Each structure stands twice: as C-alpha cells, then as structure tokens.
Amino acid sequence: LVVLITPQVSSLLRAILSKVFDEVIEVNLIDSADYIHLAFLKRPELGVTLTKLHCWTLTHYSKCVFLDADTLVLANIDELFDRTEFSAAPDPGWPDCFNSGVFVFQPSLETHGLLLQHATDHGSFDGADQGLLNSFFSSWSTADINKHLPFIYNLSSNTAYTYSPAFKRFGSSVKVVH
C-alpha cells in the first residue's frame, strides 16, 4: 500500500503512516484555486484534490487502484487489478460521470503531464479533481462499459437512503464505502 502526503503532514503522522503503508511518498499540493466552481459545488475544500494527479507519477508500478482518503475498504478488492485504465464507478449524482474516489489507472509520466496541461488549459467544471478527470477521460461514459465499476466498489455513504430497496438487496456485497 502506498500513501501520498503533502509537506504539511507532521513528522509524527508520517511515522504512524510508515508503519501502516509500504511507501509514504511526499508530493506537492496542487490547488485548483477555482473558487467560483467550488462555491457552486459548496465544497471549497476540494480544490486541493487535484493533488491526487500525482498518483500517475508512481511509475515503478504497472497498475494501481486509487482510493480517496475518505474511503473504507470492507473486503478484498484485488480483482480491480484485472481492470484497465480508466475504470471507475458511476457518480450517483450524475451517472454519466464517474466518481473519482476509487479508480484503476496505469502510472505514466506522459499521462501526468497531459493531465496537468489539461488542468491549465481547460480547468475543472467542478473546481476539483472529479470534474477535471471526467473532462480528461471524457469517453468513459460511452466508450467501454467494461470500464464502469460496479457501485459496490464505491458506495457513496449518503446514497443508501436514495434507493433503499437496492441497498437492502446489494448492501451486503459492498466492498468500498466512500
């Protein structure tokens, strides 16, 4: 397991993380500073989520599964490594977009550079990483259904109440809560 941290993380927390993770990698903070879109989203704290773009620099790995810090893995998810880039679960708020809390990717400095350039040239429609990644991987919703992860890999914690019968039926199969 690898965790990306920013320079602001204390030495005490770094020591704790190094006991849990195989690698603790420091990366620079990337903030969209897109206060207009973030205000519309009512989530001003999400501008710094662009920092996750650094995951594409983990080129000593051939494939990775990204998990947001606010996810909870409930069961083994090794089968996600059988998926291709860019695999993600639909976002419950707009299912033609994916939720960027859990995704399968292939580290690549080229992709990292293209993502940073895309951020500079086009920004993010929500001011955060999810809008940017959905814009960059814009064919996700239509190009290959195999890149759509089942919702059990990224169950939004506030979604259980919107379709209770489905949660009752499939909830015991959930592998990642976000």
N, C-alpha and C positions, 0 to 999 in steps of 0.2 A: 504494500500500500504506500502511496505517495501523497503528501500533502504540500500544497503550495501556500506559502505565507508571504506577507509583506514585511518590510523593515520595521513597521510599528509593533510587531509581535515581540513581547518581552522575552528575556532570556529564560525566565522561569517556565513560561509556557512552551518555549522551544524545547527545553529539556523534557518536559512532560510529553510533548508530541513525538520526540525522538524515541521514546520508549514504546509508543503505540504504532508508529509508522516506520516502514523500512527506509524511507527517504523523506527528509524535510528540506524543501527547496525554496529559497528566498527569491521572490520576483518583485519587480517594481509595480507599484499601484498604477492602474490605468483608470482614470475617471472621465466619463463622457462629458461632465460639466454641462449637460443638456438639461438645464433647469426647467425649461418650458415643457418638454415631453415628460420629464419626471414628475412635474407638478400635475400634469394631466392624468398620469398614472396614479397619483397620490402616493408615490413611493420615492421620495427624494434620496433615500439611502442607496438606491440601486445603481446609481451612476458608477460606483466603483466595481460593479460586477463585470465590467469589461476586463478586469484583471484576469479573469479566467481564460482569456485568449492566450495567455502564456502556456496553457496546457499543450498547445501544439508544438512547443519547444522541447518536449520530452522525447527527443528523437532517439534516445537509447532504448526506447520501447517501440515495438512494431504496431501495437494497437492498444488503446486504452479505453476505459469506461470512466467518464467524468461524473462525479457526484457532487452536487452542491453541499456546502457545509451544513445546511439545514435538512438534509435527508437522513432517513433512518433505514438501514438495510435490515430486513426481518428474516430473510432466507438467502441461501446461496444464489448468486447471480452470475456464476461463471459462464453460463450459456450465452451471455451477452457478447462474449469474445468471439462467438461464431458469426456475429452480425458485421455488416460493413459500415464504413463511414458514409453518410452521416445518419445514424439510426437514433431515433428519439420517439418519445410518446407524444400524442396529440395534447395540446393545451386544452383543458376543459372550458376555458373562456372563449376560445375561437379555435375549433378543432382543425382548421386548415393551416394553423400554425402549430409548431411543436413547442413543448415546454423544454427549456434549456437547463433544467435541474438535473437531468440524467441523460447522457448521450454517449454513443460509441463513436470514436474518432481515431484517425491514424495521425500520429505526430508527424509534422512536416514543417521545416523552416519556411518552405515556399508558401504553404497554406497560411502560416502565421503572418508572413509578410503581406499576403493578399488580404487577410482579414484586417490588419492594421490599416492598409491602404483603403479598404472599403469603408472602414470607420471614418477615416479622414475625408474621403470623397462623398460619402452618402449619409454618414451618421447612422443613427438608430431610430426607428419610428416610435420606440417607446422610451428612448433615452438610456436604455440598459442593454445588457448582453443579448437578451432574448430577441429583441427587435432587430439587432444587428445580425445575429446568427440566422434568423429567419429570412432576412433580406439576402444574405450571402448564399445560403443554401436554399434558394427560392424555389427550386423544383421539388423540394421534399414532399409537398402535399400531393403531387400528381405523378412524379417520375417513376417511383418504385415502391409499391405498397410493402415490400419486404423490409423497407427502412422504417416502417411505422412500428414502434414497440408497443406491445400490449400495455394497457393502462396499469396493470399490476406492477410494472416497473417504475411507475412514477405517479402514485396515487396522491393527488393533492389533498392535504389534510382537511380542507374545507369542502371537498366535493361529496363526501359521504351523505350529506344532507340533501343534495340536489336530486339524486335518483336512488332513494333508499332501497327499492327492490333489487337493483343491480348490486348495490353494496352488500345486501343480505346474501345474494346468490354467489358473488365472486370475492367478497371481502376476505375470506379465509385463504385465498390464493395470493394475496398481495405480498410482493417481495420488497418493495421500496415505498416508503411513505415520504412525502415531501410537503 
